[in-house]
């Protein structure tokens, strides 16, 4: 899917969240990603942690900066990186 909007969640936001999940797994610690709470309603994050030497860092970076058009594009890049 390229576009979906359910309760104000878009594909781009879901991919952002997926980036945080991958980051949490790579760091082996839970990292909060509460960018869409009532206080910061629908504000894209302005800062991110450094990704140097982080497993799948380039994929995480693209997730965080909204560079994937859809999940299929992310899937293709992940398969290429992990093969």
C-alpha positions as CSV (number, residue, x, y, z in Angstrom):
1,X,0.0,0.0,0.0
2,X,1.2,3.4,-0.8
3,X,-1.4,5.3,1.0
4,X,-3.6,4.5,4.0
5,X,-5.0,6.6,6.7
6,X,-6.7,5.0,9.7
7,X,-7.2,7.1,12.8
8,X,-4.6,9.6,11.4
9,X,-2.0,6.9,10.9
10,X,-0.4,6.9,7.5
11,X,1.9,4.5,5.9
12,X,4.8,7.0,6.4
13,X,4.1,7.1,10.1
14,X,3.9,3.3,10.3
15,X,7.3,3.0,8.6
16,X,8.7,5.6,11.1
17,X,7.4,3.4,13.9
18,X,8.9,0.3,12.3
19,X,12.3,2.2,12.2
20,X,12.1,2.6,15.9
21,X,11.3,-1.1,16.4
22,X,14.3,-2.1,14.3
23,X,16.4,0.4,16.2
24,X,15.2,-1.0,19.5
25,X,16.1,-4.5,18.4
26,X,19.5,-3.4,17.1
27,X,20.3,-1.6,20.4
28,X,18.7,-4.4,22.4
29,X,16.8,-1.9,24.5
30,X,13.4,-0.3,24.4
31,X,13.5,3.2,22.9
32,X,10.5,5.4,23.3
33,X,9.0,6.9,20.2
34,X,6.1,9.0,21.4
35,X,5.9,11.5,18.7
36,X,2.2,11.5,18.1
37,X,0.8,11.9,21.6
38,X,-1.6,14.6,22.6
39,X,1.2,17.0,23.5
40,X,3.0,16.6,20.1
41,X,0.0,15.8,17.9
42,X,1.2,14.7,14.5
43,X,4.6,16.4,14.7
44,X,7.4,14.5,12.9
45,X,10.4,14.1,15.1
46,X,13.1,16.7,14.7
47,X,16.0,14.8,16.1
48,X,17.0,11.1,16.1
49,X,19.8,9.2,17.9
50,X,23.0,8.6,16.0
51,X,23.1,5.5,13.9
52,X,26.8,4.9,13.5
53,X,27.7,1.2,13.8
54,X,24.0,0.3,14.3
55,X,22.8,-2.8,12.5
56,X,20.6,-1.8,9.5
57,X,21.4,1.8,10.3
58,X,20.8,3.0,6.7
59,X,17.3,1.3,6.7
60,X,16.4,2.9,10.0
61,X,17.6,6.3,8.8
62,X,15.4,6.0,5.7
63,X,12.4,5.0,7.9
64,X,12.9,7.9,10.2
65,X,13.2,10.4,7.4
66,X,10.2,9.3,5.5
67,X,12.2,8.2,2.4
68,X,10.3,5.0,1.7
69,X,7.3,5.3,-0.5
70,X,5.7,2.1,0.8
71,X,6.4,-1.1,2.8
72,X,7.3,-3.0,-0.4
73,X,10.2,-0.7,-1.0
74,X,11.4,-1.2,2.6
75,X,11.0,-4.9,2.2
76,X,13.1,-5.0,-1.0
77,X,15.9,-3.0,0.6
78,X,15.8,-5.1,3.8
79,X,16.1,-8.3,1.7
80,X,19.0,-6.9,-0.3
81,X,20.8,-5.8,2.9
82,X,20.3,-9.1,4.7
83,X,21.0,-11.5,1.8
